[in-house]
Structures are given as structure tokens and as C-alpha cells.
């Protein structure tokens, strides 16, 4: 897999789960490889941070939606 290929896989998994550890196992690269790439490549670092934010925003929206549907008796 090309370097950009595993990076795209990592970004996808982080967007879906918010966890680099999940991306590590699914993309088949060590966490240290991910962080090293993020340190060396500002574009990848920005994309990784954006992926984490997207996962956080999706989770916050999910929680809000569930809270909005709670009925207090």
C-alpha cells in the first residue's frame, strides 16, 4: 500500500471512530508510524486533526439527539 493509501485509511477510520488506535489496527500500521507521519507532513497532520474533530462533532450530535428524545416523567 502506498504511503498515501495507508494515510487515507487512517483518516477514514479516525473520522468514523475518533481513535487512532482503531486506525492503527485496521490500516495495519503502527501508531508511531502515524504520529511520525503527522509530525513530518503538515498536510497529513491537519487532516488527522480535522478527522478527529469530525468524529467528536458527530458523537456530540448523536448524544444531543438522544438527549433531545428523553422524556422526563
C-alpha positions in Angstrom: 0.0 0.0 0.0 1.4 3.4 -0.9 2.1 5.9 1.9 -0.9 8.0 0.9 -3.0 4.8 0.8 -2.5 3.9 4.5 -2.9 7.6 5.4 -6.3 7.7 3.7 -7.2 4.5 5.6 -6.1 6.1 8.9 -8.0 9.3 8.2 -11.2 7.3 7.3 -11.1 5.2 10.5 -10.3 8.3 12.7 -13.3 10.1 11.1 -15.5 7.2 11.9 -14.3 6.3 15.4 -12.2 9.2 16.6 -9.5 6.8 17.7 -6.0 6.5 16.2 -5.7 3.1 18.0 -8.6 1.7 15.8 -6.9 3.2 12.7 -3.6 1.5 13.7 -5.1 -2.0 13.7 -7.4 -1.5 10.7 -4.8 0.2 8.5 -2.1 -2.1 9.6 0.4 0.5 10.6 2.0 1.2 14.0 0.7 4.2 15.9 4.3 5.5 16.0 4.2 5.5 12.2 1.0 7.5 12.2 2.4 10.1 14.6 5.7 10.3 12.8 3.9 10.9 9.5 1.8 13.6 11.2 5.0 15.3 12.6 6.7 15.3 9.2 3.7 16.1 7.0 1.8 19.2 7.9 -1.0 18.4 5.5 -1.5 14.9 7.0 -1.3 16.4 10.5 -4.1 18.9 9.6 -6.2 16.2 8.0 -5.7 14.0 11.1 -6.8 16.8 13.4 -9.8 17.5 11.1 -10.8 13.8 11.2 -10.7 13.8 15.0 -12.8 16.9 15.1 -15.3 15.4 12.7 -15.6 12.3 14.9 -16.1 14.5 18.0 -18.7 16.6 16.3 -20.6 13.5 15.1 -20.5 12.0 18.6 -21.7 15.3 20.1 -24.6 15.4 17.6 -25.5 11.8 18.4 -25.5 12.5 22.2 -27.6 15.7 21.7 -30.1 13.8 19.5 -30.5 11.1 22.2 -30.8 13.7 24.9 -33.4 15.6 23.0 -35.6 12.5 22.8 -35.5 11.8 26.5 -38.8 12.2 28.2 -38.7 13.2 31.9 -41.8 12.0 33.8 
